[in-house]
Amino acid sequence: MNDGSKKVVILLAHPNLKESQANKALADAVKDIDGVMVYDLYEYQDQSFDVNRWSTIISDASMVIFQFPFHWMSAPSLLKRWLDEVFTSLAKTPAVAGKPLQIVTTTGSEYAAYRSGGRNCFTMDELLRPYQGCAIHAGMVWNTPLVVYGMGCGDASRNIVAGAEAYKQRVEEVLTSHTTQNIW
Protein backbone atom coordinates (compact mmCIF):
# COMPACT_ATOMS: atom_id res chain seq x y z
CA MET A 1 0.00 0.00 0.00
CA ASN A 2 1.17 3.46 -0.75
CA ASP A 3 0.32 5.39 2.40
CA GLY A 4 0.34 2.65 5.05
CA SER A 5 -3.36 2.92 5.91
CA LYS A 6 -5.70 -0.01 5.53
CA LYS A 7 -8.18 -0.04 2.70
CA VAL A 8 -10.97 -2.40 1.83
CA VAL A 9 -11.80 -2.56 -1.87
CA ILE A 10 -15.29 -3.81 -2.67
CA LEU A 11 -16.07 -4.90 -6.20
CA LEU A 12 -19.85 -4.71 -6.38
CA ALA A 13 -21.39 -6.67 -9.23
CA HIS A 14 -25.14 -6.15 -9.40
CA PRO A 15 -26.78 -5.63 -12.79
CA ASN A 16 -29.55 -3.42 -11.37
CA LEU A 17 -28.40 -1.92 -8.10
CA LYS A 18 -31.04 0.82 -8.17
CA GLU A 19 -33.77 -1.82 -7.91
CA SER A 20 -31.88 -3.94 -5.37
CA GLN A 21 -32.99 -4.09 -1.80
CA ALA A 22 -30.43 -6.46 -0.32
CA ASN A 23 -27.19 -5.62 -2.14
CA LYS A 24 -27.95 -1.91 -2.00
CA ALA A 25 -28.52 -2.14 1.77
CA LEU A 26 -25.30 -4.13 2.21
CA ALA A 27 -23.29 -1.61 0.19
CA ASP A 28 -24.91 1.29 2.03
CA ALA A 29 -23.91 -0.26 5.37
CA VAL A 30 -20.19 -0.07 4.54
CA LYS A 31 -19.71 2.58 1.84
CA ASP A 32 -19.17 5.51 4.21
CA ILE A 33 -16.67 3.76 6.49
CA ASP A 34 -13.29 5.48 6.28
CA GLY A 35 -10.97 3.27 4.25
CA VAL A 36 -13.72 1.56 2.22
CA MET A 37 -13.83 2.00 -1.52
CA VAL A 38 -16.82 0.57 -3.38
CA TYR A 39 -16.52 0.08 -7.12
CA ASP A 40 -19.75 -0.71 -8.94
CA LEU A 41 -18.53 -2.86 -11.83
CA TYR A 42 -21.70 -2.13 -13.78
CA GLU A 43 -20.57 1.48 -14.15
CA TYR A 44 -17.85 0.02 -16.41
CA GLN A 45 -19.98 -2.45 -18.36
CA ASP A 46 -19.70 -0.61 -21.69
CA GLN A 47 -15.93 -0.31 -21.64
CA SER A 48 -12.85 -2.44 -21.20
CA PHE A 49 -11.34 -2.56 -17.76
CA ASP A 50 -8.12 -0.55 -17.45
CA VAL A 51 -5.73 -3.17 -16.06
CA ASN A 52 -3.16 -0.58 -14.90
CA ARG A 53 -5.77 1.42 -13.00
CA TRP A 54 -7.21 -1.70 -11.39
CA SER A 55 -3.72 -2.92 -10.53
CA THR A 56 -3.14 0.27 -8.54
CA ILE A 57 -6.54 0.00 -6.82
CA ILE A 58 -5.98 -3.63 -5.80
CA SER A 59 -2.34 -3.03 -4.83
CA ASP A 60 -3.49 -0.37 -2.36
CA ALA A 61 -6.07 -2.69 -0.76
CA SER A 62 -5.66 -4.54 2.51
CA MET A 63 -8.60 -6.77 1.60
CA VAL A 64 -10.65 -7.39 -1.53
CA ILE A 65 -14.36 -8.13 -1.37
CA PHE A 66 -16.51 -9.45 -4.18
CA GLN A 67 -20.13 -8.51 -3.45
CA PHE A 68 -22.92 -9.79 -5.65
CA PRO A 69 -26.37 -11.38 -5.76
CA PHE A 70 -26.08 -15.12 -6.18
CA HIS A 71 -28.19 -16.34 -9.06
CA TRP A 72 -27.95 -19.24 -11.45
CA MET A 73 -25.32 -20.73 -9.14
CA SER A 74 -22.82 -17.92 -9.71
CA ALA A 75 -22.16 -14.20 -9.77
CA PRO A 76 -23.34 -11.82 -12.48
CA SER A 77 -21.27 -12.10 -15.66
CA LEU A 78 -19.49 -8.77 -15.26
CA LEU A 79 -17.54 -10.09 -12.28
CA LYS A 80 -16.34 -12.97 -14.43
CA ARG A 81 -15.32 -10.48 -17.13
CA TRP A 82 -13.37 -8.49 -14.50
CA LEU A 83 -11.67 -11.70 -13.38
CA ASP A 84 -10.75 -12.52 -16.99
CA GLU A 85 -9.58 -9.04 -17.96
CA VAL A 86 -7.97 -7.84 -14.72
CA PHE A 87 -7.51 -10.52 -12.10
CA THR A 88 -5.75 -12.88 -14.49
CA SER A 89 -2.87 -10.43 -14.79
CA LEU A 90 -2.77 -9.74 -11.03
CA ALA A 91 -2.74 -13.38 -9.88
CA LYS A 92 0.50 -14.42 -8.20
CA THR A 93 1.77 -10.83 -8.05
CA PRO A 94 2.45 -8.62 -5.03
CA ALA A 95 -0.78 -6.76 -5.85
CA VAL A 96 -2.81 -9.65 -4.41
CA ALA A 97 -0.36 -11.99 -2.69
CA GLY A 98 -1.29 -12.62 0.93
CA LYS A 99 -4.38 -10.40 0.83
CA PRO A 100 -7.72 -11.72 2.04
CA LEU A 101 -10.48 -12.31 -0.47
CA GLN A 102 -13.97 -12.06 0.95
CA ILE A 103 -17.20 -13.02 -0.81
CA VAL A 104 -20.38 -11.22 0.26
CA THR A 105 -23.47 -12.53 -1.49
CA THR A 106 -27.23 -12.74 -1.21
CA THR A 107 -29.51 -15.63 -2.15
CA GLY A 108 -33.16 -15.80 -3.02
CA SER A 109 -33.62 -19.09 -1.18
CA GLU A 110 -33.43 -19.74 2.53
CA TYR A 111 -30.42 -21.34 4.25
CA ALA A 112 -31.99 -24.82 4.32
CA ALA A 113 -32.18 -24.86 0.50
CA TYR A 114 -28.38 -24.77 0.34
CA ARG A 115 -27.70 -28.04 2.13
CA SER A 116 -26.84 -31.48 0.84
CA GLY A 117 -30.27 -32.87 0.07
CA GLY A 118 -31.83 -29.40 0.12
CA ARG A 119 -33.81 -27.92 -2.73
CA ASN A 120 -30.68 -26.49 -4.41
CA CYS A 121 -28.68 -29.70 -3.73
CA PHE A 122 -25.39 -28.02 -2.80
CA THR A 123 -23.99 -25.95 0.05
CA MET A 124 -22.85 -22.41 -0.58
CA ASP A 125 -19.30 -23.51 0.25
CA GLU A 126 -19.52 -25.96 -2.65
CA LEU A 127 -21.07 -23.45 -5.02
CA LEU A 128 -18.52 -20.75 -4.18
CA ARG A 129 -15.57 -23.13 -4.63
CA PRO A 130 -14.46 -21.49 -7.93
CA TYR A 131 -13.86 -18.21 -6.08
CA GLN A 132 -11.92 -20.05 -3.40
CA GLY A 133 -9.87 -21.63 -6.19
CA CYS A 134 -9.16 -18.17 -7.63
CA ALA A 135 -7.98 -16.94 -4.25
CA ILE A 136 -5.71 -19.92 -3.68
CA HIS A 137 -4.30 -19.82 -7.21
CA ALA A 138 -3.59 -16.09 -6.88
CA GLY A 139 -1.86 -16.49 -3.52
CA MET A 140 -4.62 -14.77 -1.58
CA VAL A 141 -6.16 -15.78 1.74
CA TRP A 142 -9.68 -17.19 1.42
CA ASN A 143 -12.09 -15.87 4.04
CA THR A 144 -15.32 -17.57 5.01
CA PRO A 145 -18.04 -16.08 2.78
CA LEU A 146 -20.77 -13.89 4.20
CA VAL A 147 -23.99 -15.22 2.73
CA VAL A 148 -27.23 -13.38 3.38
CA TYR A 149 -29.92 -15.95 2.69
CA GLY A 150 -33.60 -15.71 1.91
CA MET A 151 -34.17 -12.58 -0.16
CA GLY A 152 -37.20 -14.28 -1.71
CA CYS A 153 -38.61 -15.29 1.66
CA GLY A 154 -40.83 -13.68 4.25
CA ASP A 155 -37.84 -12.97 6.50
CA ALA A 156 -35.97 -11.00 3.82
CA SER A 157 -36.09 -7.63 5.60
CA ARG A 158 -34.83 -9.12 8.85
CA ASN A 159 -32.11 -11.05 7.01
CA ILE A 160 -30.97 -7.90 5.20
CA VAL A 161 -30.66 -5.97 8.46
CA ALA A 162 -28.69 -8.78 10.11
CA GLY A 163 -26.50 -9.22 7.04
CA ALA A 164 -25.76 -5.50 6.79
CA GLU A 165 -24.75 -5.40 10.44
CA ALA A 166 -22.48 -8.44 10.07
CA TYR A 167 -20.92 -6.92 6.94
CA LYS A 168 -20.28 -3.58 8.62
CA GLN A 169 -18.78 -5.28 11.66
CA ARG A 170 -16.48 -7.41 9.52
CA VAL A 171 -15.21 -4.46 7.49
CA GLU A 172 -14.62 -2.39 10.62
CA GLU A 173 -12.72 -5.28 12.23
CA VAL A 174 -10.46 -5.58 9.18
CA LEU A 175 -9.74 -1.86 9.16
CA THR A 176 -8.95 -1.69 12.87
CA SER A 177 -7.13 -4.99 13.40
CA HIS A 178 -3.38 -5.42 13.25
CA THR A 179 -3.79 -8.29 10.80
CA THR A 180 -6.25 -9.15 8.06
CA GLN A 181 -6.53 -12.82 8.96
CA ASN A 182 -9.84 -14.60 8.70
CA ILE A 183 -11.67 -13.51 11.84
CA TRP A 184 -15.10 -14.55 10.73
N, C-alpha and C positions, 0 to 999 in steps of 0.2 A: 504494500500500500504506500501511497505517496506521502501522506501526512501523518501516518501513525494512528489515526483514529479508526475505530471499527465502523464498518459499513455493511449493511445487509442489502443486497440487490435482489429485487423480486421481479421475475419475469412473469407477467400476468398474461395468460393466453385465454381470453374469453371472446368468442366471436360477436357477442352482443352485450357488452358490459352495461350499457344504459338500461337494458331490460332485466338485468340480473338482480336477484335479491340477495342470494347467498354470496357469490364471489364479490359483488360490490360491497356488501357489508364487511366481508373479511378484509378486503383491500382498505376500506375506510378505517378499519380498526387499527391499522399499522402505518398508513401512509404519512401521517404527521409526526411520527416518532423521529427524533433527531438521529440521523445516521441511516435512515431507511430511504431507499430509492426504488420507486415502483416504475417499471417500464411496461406499458401496455403494448404488447407485440402487435396487436391489431391496428395500431397507429402506423405501423410500417408495412402493412400487408400489400400495398401496391408498389413496393420498391424492394430492391435487393438490400440485404443487411450489410452494413459497412463493417467488415471484419476488424479493421484497425480500431474503429471507435468502440466496438463491443469488446475487443481485447483489453482496451484501457479500462472500460467499465468493470469488467470481470476481474481484472488484475487488482483493482482498488477495493474489491469486496472482501469482507471477512467470511461471509456466508452467501451462498446463492440459493434462492428459493424459486421453484417452479410452482406457480399457482394456476389452477385451471379447473373447470368443471369436468368431471369424469363421465364420458359418454361413449358408447360403442366400444367399451373396454380399453379406452385410451384417452389421450389429451387431444384437444383440437389440433388440426393439421399444421397450423402456423408454428406451434412449438416444435414439431418435427422438422419443419423447414429451417427454423433457427438452429436446431441441433445439426442439421446437415450443412448449412452454410457457415455457421460460426463455431459451434462447439467442436466440430471435427478438427478444426485447426488449433483449438486451444487445448485439446486433450493431451495429457502427458507433458504439459508445459508448466512453468512456474505460475502462470496466470490462474490455474485451477488446482495445482498440486497441493494436497493436504487440506483443502478448504471443504467445509461441510456442504453437502447438497441436501436440501430439504424439499420434499414434495408437500404441497398443501392443496387438497382437492375436495370437491363436493360430489356427492352421489344423489341420484334421484331415489334410489331404494334404501331401505332401512338396513341397519347393521346385520341383522340375521340373514339377509339375502346374500351377503358376501361371506358365506361359510361353506365349507365342504358339505355338499348335500343341500345347500340352500338354493334358492330360486336362480341365482346367477352362477352357481356351481363352483366358484373359486373365491378365495380370500383376496382381499385387497393387496396383501403382501405378494401373492402370486401374480396378480394382474399388474402390479407396479414393478415387477422384476426387471423389465427392460431398462427402466430408469436407474435402478440399483446397478445393473450391469454397466450403464454409461458412467456412473460415478466411479465404480471400481476400475474400469478400463482407463478412465482419465486420471486416476490417482487421487480422487476426492474421497471424502469421508461420508458414507451414507448415513443419514439420520432417519430415525423412525418417522414415517409419513404421518402428517396430521390429516385425517380423513373426517370430514363433516358429513355424516350420513343423513339420509331421509329427507331430501329437499322436496320430494314428491309425496310426502306423508303428512299426516295431521300435526306432527310435532316439529315441522320445519322451522317455524319461528323460534321455538325454544332451542333447537339444535344450532341454528345460525348464531344466536346470542352466545351460547356456550362455546361454539367453535371460534367465534371472533375473540372472545376473552382468552381462550387457550392460545390462539395465534399471537395476540398482543403480548401475552406473558412470555411466550417462547422468544419472540423477537427482542423484547426488553432484556431477557436473561442473556441472550447472545451478546447484546451490545454492552452489557455491564459486567460480564464475566471475564476472568483472566484468560480463559481458553474458550474455544468454540467446539468443544467435544459434545457428543450426543448426550444431552441432559434431559431428553424427553423420555 
